[in-house]
Amino acid sequence: MESDTGTFPPHPIRGVRAVYARQAGCPSDFAEVTVDFEPWEVCVTFEVAAELG
């Protein structure tokens, strides 16, 4: 079997959502993250939404 040396993902994947919620009393823990994945390119940048906070 030959391995594919292409980039992962081969095309943009948008809106991947992960939720962590734990309610074992008060206060409870909650986190929600939505990310986009794009094929790797030279000079990769990392961006965070400015309105978070």
N, C-alpha and C positions, 0 to 999 in steps of 0.2 A: 504494500500500500504506500503510495506516495503522499507526502504531506503537502498541503496547500500553503505556499509562503505569501499569499496575498494578505491584505490588511483585514483586520476585524474591527468593526463590522464592514462588510463589503459595500454597504449603503447606509445612509443615515437612519437611525432608529430614534424616534422622538417620543417624549412623554412616558418614559419608564418610571413607574411610581412604586414607592416602597412606604409602608406604614408600620410603625411600631406603636402599640398601645398596650399599656399594662395598668390595670385598675385593681389594686390590692388594698384599697382604702384611699383616704385623702391625705395628701395630694396624689394624683395619679400621674403616670409618665405617658407622654404622647410625642411622637415625631412623625412628620410626613415630608418626604423628599421626592421631587420629580426631576429627572435628569434626561438629557439628550446625548446620544452617542453618535459620533461621526467617524468616518475612516481617518486613520492617522495620516498626517502630513508633516513635512519638515516645518519647524517653527511652531509647534503646537502651543496654543494659548489656553488658559483656564479662566473662565468668566463666572462671576457670581452676580445674581440679580441685585441691583442697587436698592430696590425697595424692601429688601429683607431687613428685619431688625427688631 
